[in-house]
Amino acid sequence: MTEPAALEAFCAFFNKLDNTCTEKLYEVYTEEVIFSDPLHHIEGRVALERYFSSMYEHVKQCQFTYHTHQLQGNQGFVTWTMMFIHPRLAGGKPVKVEGCSALTFADDGRVARHHDYFDAGAMLYEHLPLMGSAIRWLKKRLV
């Protein structure tokens, strides 16, 4: 059974993650980790390190607020709100995205599988100059 400290370490790590500390992914993820979200599917810690490095290259700030934490056996689940600032999105203003992470922990407490669920439109597409206007218009029409 995974200890609650493993889930807490995962959450703490993400609130320290920026373009300078991706080399510490070995502390949280196994070598063979499988990571997926609505935009990516990545296999292996080296590939995940490259992904996080490129993703955080231009991010000015990123902070997570964690809500629900659950752990049963080696399966973990956490809901969160991410606030980030990227100069090319939303005119450089803060963007908030609600999401959750489903995690599978290895016997050593590191993450072997990480699947994030969030609205990719709320994170990215709605904040692009031309596409954002069209998506916001469409959402209003559907409501």
C-alpha positions as CSV (number, residue, x, y, z in Angstrom):
1,M,0.0,0.0,0.0
2,T,1.2,3.5,-0.8
3,E,1.7,5.9,2.0
4,P,-0.2,9.2,2.1
5,A,3.2,10.9,2.1
6,A,3.7,9.9,-1.6
7,L,0.6,11.8,-2.6
8,E,1.6,14.8,-0.6
9,A,5.1,14.7,-2.1
10,F,3.6,14.6,-5.6
11,C,1.5,17.7,-4.8
12,A,4.4,19.6,-3.2
13,F,6.6,18.8,-6.2
14,F,4.1,20.3,-8.7
15,N,4.1,23.6,-6.7
16,K,7.8,23.8,-7.1
17,L,8.0,22.8,-10.8
18,D,9.4,25.4,-13.2
19,N,12.0,25.5,-15.9
20,T,14.8,24.9,-13.5
21,C,13.8,21.8,-11.5
22,T,12.6,19.3,-14.1
23,E,15.9,17.4,-13.6
24,K,14.4,16.3,-10.2
25,L,11.6,14.3,-11.8
26,Y,13.4,11.1,-10.7
27,E,12.3,11.9,-7.2
28,V,8.6,11.7,-8.1
29,Y,8.4,9.5,-11.3
30,T,9.6,6.1,-12.2
31,E,11.9,5.6,-15.2
32,E,9.1,4.0,-17.2
33,V,6.4,6.5,-16.2
34,I,3.4,6.9,-18.5
35,F,1.9,10.4,-18.6
36,S,-1.1,11.5,-20.4
37,D,-3.4,14.5,-20.6
38,P,-5.9,15.8,-23.2
39,L,-3.0,17.1,-25.3
40,H,-0.2,14.6,-24.9
41,H,0.8,11.0,-24.3
42,I,4.3,10.5,-23.1
43,E,6.3,7.4,-22.1
44,G,9.4,7.5,-20.0
45,R,10.9,9.9,-17.6
46,V,13.4,11.3,-20.1
47,A,10.6,12.2,-22.5
48,L,8.6,13.6,-19.6
49,E,11.5,15.8,-18.6
50,R,11.8,17.2,-22.1
51,Y,8.0,17.9,-22.2
52,F,8.0,19.7,-18.9
53,S,11.1,21.7,-19.8
54,S,9.5,22.9,-23.0
55,M,6.2,23.5,-21.4
56,Y,7.6,25.6,-18.6
57,E,10.1,27.5,-20.8
58,H,7.9,30.5,-21.2
59,V,5.6,30.1,-18.2
60,K,6.0,33.1,-15.9
61,Q,4.2,31.6,-12.9
62,C,2.4,28.4,-12.2
63,Q,0.6,27.5,-8.9
64,F,-1.7,24.6,-8.0
65,T,-4.4,24.7,-5.3
66,Y,-5.3,21.2,-4.3
67,H,-8.7,20.2,-3.2
68,T,-9.7,16.5,-2.8
69,H,-7.0,13.9,-2.1
70,Q,-7.8,10.2,-2.1
71,L,-5.5,7.2,-1.9
72,Q,-6.5,3.6,-2.0
73,G,-3.8,1.0,-2.3
74,N,-1.5,2.2,-5.0
75,Q,-4.1,4.4,-6.7
76,G,-4.3,8.1,-6.0
77,F,-6.6,10.9,-7.1
78,V,-6.3,14.6,-6.5
79,T,-8.4,17.5,-7.8
80,W,-6.8,20.9,-8.3
81,T,-7.1,24.4,-9.7
82,M,-4.0,25.5,-11.7
83,M,-3.3,29.2,-12.1
84,F,-0.6,30.1,-14.6
85,I,0.7,33.1,-16.5
86,H,2.0,32.7,-20.1
87,P,2.9,35.8,-22.1
88,R,1.2,34.3,-25.3
89,L,-2.1,33.4,-23.6
90,A,-4.8,35.7,-22.4
91,G,-2.7,38.7,-23.0
92,G,-0.3,37.6,-20.2
93,K,-3.0,37.6,-17.6
94,P,-3.6,34.7,-15.1
95,V,-5.4,31.7,-16.5
96,K,-7.2,29.3,-14.1
97,V,-8.0,25.7,-15.0
98,E,-9.8,23.1,-12.9
99,G,-8.7,19.5,-13.3
100,C,-7.7,16.3,-11.6
101,S,-4.9,13.8,-11.6
102,A,-5.3,10.1,-11.5
103,L,-2.1,8.4,-10.3
104,T,-0.7,4.9,-9.9
105,F,2.2,4.6,-7.5
106,A,5.0,2.1,-7.8
107,D,6.1,0.1,-4.7
108,D,8.8,2.7,-3.9
109,G,6.2,5.5,-3.7
110,R,7.0,7.1,-7.0
111,V,4.4,7.7,-9.8
112,A,4.3,5.0,-12.5
113,R,1.2,6.4,-14.3
114,H,-0.1,9.9,-14.3
115,H,-3.3,10.9,-16.2
116,D,-4.5,14.5,-16.0
117,Y,-8.1,15.4,-16.9
118,F,-8.9,19.0,-17.7
119,D,-10.7,21.2,-20.3
120,A,-8.1,21.9,-22.9
121,G,-10.2,24.7,-24.3
122,A,-10.2,26.5,-20.9
123,M,-6.5,26.0,-20.6
124,L,-5.3,26.8,-24.1
125,Y,-7.7,27.3,-27.0
126,E,-10.0,30.0,-25.4
127,H,-6.9,32.2,-24.7
128,L,-5.6,32.3,-28.3
129,P,-6.4,35.5,-30.2
130,L,-8.6,34.2,-33.1
131,M,-9.6,30.8,-31.9
132,G,-10.5,32.0,-28.4
133,S,-13.2,34.4,-29.7
134,A,-14.7,31.6,-31.8
135,I,-14.8,29.1,-28.9
136,R,-16.3,31.6,-26.5
137,W,-18.9,32.5,-29.0
138,L,-19.7,28.8,-29.6
139,K,-20.0,28.0,-25.9
140,K,-22.4,30.9,-25.4
141,R,-24.5,29.6,-28.2
142,L,-24.6,26.1,-26.7
143,V,-25.8,27.3,-23.3
